[in-house]
């Protein structure tokens, strides 16, 4: 099944257009790219994710690792990566680390440096792509059209909430001379180049009166992804732009389910409603006759419910941090 087939499926869904394209690595990698249109509802908190990605800039196999570095003797990262940018290393080898996404800000020759919690299984096949930034997604000049502030006052403007591991970094757009552009709402530092990790869901509180159509461009990712669930309510991006459902996502393998079809016993997946008026809640049940993904309110089947670009996973089960592997739909294999 080729990219044209995915394009037809996407257009039927009314949200995505894809084009044939290529991503660049040590050797060119064919793939599909295009754009996805996400609705930012006026007067609402919108949970969204980035499901089209920057092209690969390098791929290979790591030779060795330490707790804070990964090394590939075949690549001089200083030649292929740009200083000052954040990159996302994706582990693609068939180990327990497959699907892990590692943020990289530093490197020297053949070494990626300044990492944390690296394990032996990370030293396998990988690809690297740049992280998108606020400017990439919303436009350095706010071409997305979010409501700004003429007074550099975040209380007047739409606010983008970006997960930072300890809460959220809040960003807004200012048109005040001398303080123009994307600003950190706490420090007022320039936030145009604030990196965004596609495993994270972000929140956009649009304070204007009209809905906004946010167009996100990029490449389709065709390998598995580990979504890190580390908080009671974790905001996550779903990685794949079309065809991914609760039933085929692979989430059932990692979330805590209920043997009694009781949503209070299980982790809950929150999918935002199209108008951002609230969430549909789903959980996984292993009770005979009520097994599979169920709507927490109606107990109807959720297996064929499409994943929205951004979701929330609530740890109603064990409460322990875990990786939630998601896999692309089967037809992505031929892209």
C-alpha positions in Angstrom: 0.0 0.0 0.0 1.6 3.2 -1.2 1.4 6.8 -0.1 -1.4 7.5 -2.5 -3.6 5.0 -0.6 -2.9 6.7 2.6 -3.7 10.0 1.0 -7.1 8.7 -0.1 -7.8 7.4 3.4 -6.7 10.7 4.9 -8.9 12.8 2.6 -11.9 10.6 3.5 -11.3 11.5 7.1 -11.3 15.2 6.0 -8.3 16.2 8.1 -5.0 15.3 6.3 -3.4 15.6 2.9 -0.3 13.7 2.1 2.2 14.0 -0.7 5.0 11.6 -1.7 8.4 12.9 -0.5 11.7 12.0 0.9 13.6 12.5 4.2 17.4 12.8 4.3 19.7 10.6 6.3 23.0 8.9 5.6 21.2 7.5 2.6 17.9 9.0 1.4 14.9 7.5 3.0 11.6 7.5 1.1 8.5 8.5 2.9 5.3 10.4 2.8 4.7 14.0 3.9 2.1 16.6 3.7 0.0 18.6 6.1 -2.7 18.1 8.8 -5.2 20.8 9.8 -6.0 21.0 13.5 -8.9 23.1 14.8 -8.1 25.5 17.7 -11.5 26.2 19.2 -12.2 29.8 20.3 -12.6 30.4 24.0 -11.5 26.8 24.9 -8.5 24.9 26.2 -7.5 22.7 23.2 -5.3 19.6 23.7 -3.4 18.9 20.5 -0.4 16.9 19.4 2.1 17.0 16.5 1.7 14.1 14.2 3.8 15.2 11.2 7.5 15.5 11.8 10.7 17.0 10.7 12.7 14.9 8.2 15.4 12.5 9.3 18.8 14.1 9.2 20.9 11.0 10.0 20.3 7.3 10.8 22.6 4.5 11.8 23.6 2.2 14.6 25.1 3.3 17.9 28.3 1.4 18.8 28.4 2.2 22.6 26.8 4.1 25.4 27.4 5.5 28.8 24.8 6.7 31.3 25.0 10.1 29.6 26.1 9.5 26.0 25.5 7.5 22.9 28.2 7.0 20.2 28.3 6.1 16.5 31.8 5.9 15.1 30.5 6.2 11.6 29.0 9.7 12.0 30.5 13.0 13.0 27.5 14.6 14.6 29.3 18.0 14.6 29.0 17.9 10.8 25.4 16.9 10.5 23.6 18.6 13.4 23.2 22.4 13.9 24.4 24.0 17.1 21.6 25.6 19.2 18.9 23.2 17.9 17.3 20.3 19.8 17.2 17.0 18.1 15.1 13.9 18.8 16.8 10.5 18.7 14.4 7.7 18.0 15.5 4.2 18.9 14.4 1.9 16.1 16.3 -1.3 16.8 14.5 -4.4 18.0 15.3 -4.2 21.7 13.3 -3.2 24.8 14.2 0.4 24.0 12.6 0.3 20.6 10.3 3.4 20.2 12.1 5.4 22.9 12.6 9.1 22.0 15.6 10.9 23.5 16.0 14.7 23.5 19.5 15.8 22.5 21.0 19.3 22.9 24.7 18.6 22.8 27.2 16.5 20.8 30.9 16.3 20.1 32.3 14.4 17.0 30.8 10.9 17.2 29.2 11.3 20.6 25.8 12.6 21.7 26.4 14.1 25.1 24.6 15.4 28.1 21.9 12.7 28.1 20.3 11.1 31.1 19.3 7.5 32.1 20.8 5.9 29.0 20.7 2.1 29.1 22.5 -0.6 27.2 19.5 -1.4 25.0 19.6 2.2 23.7 22.8 1.4 21.8 21.1 0.0 18.7 19.6 1.3 15.4 18.4 4.9 15.5 17.3 7.9 13.5 17.6 11.6 14.4 15.3 14.4 13.4 15.1 18.0 14.6 12.4 18.9 17.1 9.8 21.3 15.8 9.7 24.7 17.6 7.0 27.2 18.5 8.0 29.2 15.4 7.9 26.2 13.2 4.4 25.2 14.2 2.7 28.6 14.9 4.9 30.8 12.6 7.7 33.0 13.8 5.3 36.0 13.1 2.2 34.2 14.5 1.0 33.3 11.0 -1.3 30.8 12.7 -3.3 33.7 13.9 -3.5 33.1 17.6 -4.7 36.1 19.6 -1.8 38.3 20.6 -1.3 41.2 23.0 -0.3 44.7 22.0 0.9 45.3 25.6 3.0 42.1 26.1 0.4 41.0 28.6 -0.2 37.2 28.7 -3.6 37.7 30.3 -4.7 39.4 27.1 -3.3 36.8 24.7 -3.8 33.2 23.8 -1.5 30.9 25.7 0.3 27.8 24.6 1.2 25.4 27.4 4.2 23.2 26.7 5.0 20.3 29.1 8.4 20.7 30.7 8.5 17.8 33.1 7.6 19.9 36.1 4.4 21.5 34.7 4.1 23.7 31.7 6.1 26.5 30.0 3.5 29.1 29.0 4.1 31.0 25.7 2.2 33.9 24.2 2.6 36.3 21.2 3.3 40.0 21.7 3.2 42.9 19.2 4.6 45.5 21.6 7.6 47.2 20.1 10.7 45.9 21.8 8.8 42.9 23.2 7.4 41.6 19.9 7.3 37.9 19.1 6.7 34.7 21.0 7.5 35.2 24.7 7.8 33.0 27.8 4.9 34.3 30.0 7.0 33.9 33.1 10.4 35.3 32.0 9.4 37.3 28.9 12.4 35.7 27.1 12.1 35.0 23.4 10.3 31.6 23.0 10.3 31.4 19.2 12.8 28.5 19.2 11.3 26.7 22.2 11.5 23.0 21.1 8.4 20.8 21.0 8.6 17.0 21.5 6.0 15.1 19.5 5.4 12.6 22.3 4.0 15.5 24.4 0.5 16.9 24.0 0.3 20.7 24.2 -2.5 22.9 25.3 -3.7 26.0 23.4 -6.0 28.4 25.2 -7.4 30.5 22.4 -8.9 33.7 23.7 -10.2 35.0 20.4 -13.8 34.9 19.2 -13.2 32.7 16.1 -11.9 29.2 15.6 -8.5 28.8 14.1 -7.3 26.2 11.6 -3.7 25.3 12.5 -1.9 23.7 9.6 1.0 21.4 10.6 3.4 20.2 7.9 6.0 17.5 7.9 6.8 13.8 7.4 4.9 10.7 8.4 6.6 8.6 11.1 6.5 4.9 10.4 8.2 3.4 13.4 6.8 2.6 16.9 6.9 5.3 19.6 7.0 5.0 23.4 4.8 7.6 25.0 6.2 8.3 28.5 3.4 8.3 31.1 4.9 9.8 34.2 2.3 11.9 35.9 -1.2 11.5 37.2 -2.5 13.2 34.1 0.0 13.0 31.3 -0.6 15.1 28.1 0.6 13.1 25.1 0.8 13.3 21.3 -0.3 10.3 19.3 2.5 10.4 16.6 0.5 9.0 13.6 -1.7 11.4 11.5 -4.4 9.0 10.2 -5.7 5.5 10.8 -4.7 5.1 14.5 -7.5 3.8 16.7 -7.6 2.7 20.3 -7.9 -0.9 19.1 -4.9 -0.9 16.8 -2.7 1.6 18.7 -1.1 -0.9 21.0 -2.0 1.1 24.1 -3.8 -2.0 25.6 -0.4 -3.7 26.1 0.7 -1.0 28.7 -2.2 0.6 30.4 -3.7 -0.8 33.5 -7.0 -2.5 32.7 -9.8 -3.7 34.8 -10.8 -7.4 35.3 -14.2 -6.2 36.4 -15.1 -3.8 33.6 -14.8 -1.0 36.3 -13.3 2.2 35.0 -12.4 3.3 38.5 -9.9 0.4 38.6 -8.2 1.2 35.3 -6.1 3.9 33.6 -8.3 6.2 31.6 -7.6 7.6 28.1 -9.1 11.0 27.6 -9.9 12.0 24.0 -10.9 15.7 23.5 -14.2 16.3 21.9 -14.0 18.0 18.5 -15.4 21.3 19.9 -13.0 21.1 23.0 -16.1 21.1 25.3 -14.8 18.2 27.2 -13.5 14.7 26.8 -14.7 11.2 25.9 -13.2 8.7 28.4 -12.1 5.2 27.6 -10.6 2.3 29.6 -9.5 -1.3 28.9 -11.5 -4.2 30.3 -10.5 -7.9 30.5 -13.8 -9.1 31.8 -15.3 -11.9 29.6 -18.1 -10.4 27.5 -17.0 -6.9 28.3 -13.4 -7.2 27.1 -11.6 -4.6 25.1 -11.7 -0.8 25.0 -14.9 0.6 26.5 -16.4 4.0 26.9 -16.3 4.8 30.6 -19.8 6.3 30.5 -21.7 4.1 28.1 -19.6 0.9 28.1 -19.9 0.9 24.3 -17.0 -0.4 22.4 -14.1 2.0 21.8 -12.0 -0.2 19.6 -12.6 1.7 16.4 -12.5 5.1 18.0 -9.8 7.2 16.2 -7.1 8.7 18.4 -7.1 12.5 18.4 -3.8 14.3 17.9 -3.5 15.0 21.6 -4.7 12.8 24.4 -4.4 12.5 28.2 -3.7 9.3 30.1 -4.8 9.3 33.7 -3.1 6.7 35.9 -6.2 5.4 37.7 -4.5 2.0 38.0 -1.1 1.5 39.6 -0.1 5.1 39.5 3.5 4.1 38.5 5.3 5.7 35.6 5.5 3.6 32.5 6.1 3.7 28.7 3.0 3.4 26.6 4.2 2.0 23.2 2.1 3.0 20.2 2.5 1.5 16.8 1.6 2.9 13.4 -1.3 1.3 11.5 -0.1 -1.7 9.5 -0.4 0.1 6.1 2.3 2.6 7.2 4.9 -0.2 6.5 4.9 0.5 2.8 5.3 4.3 3.0 
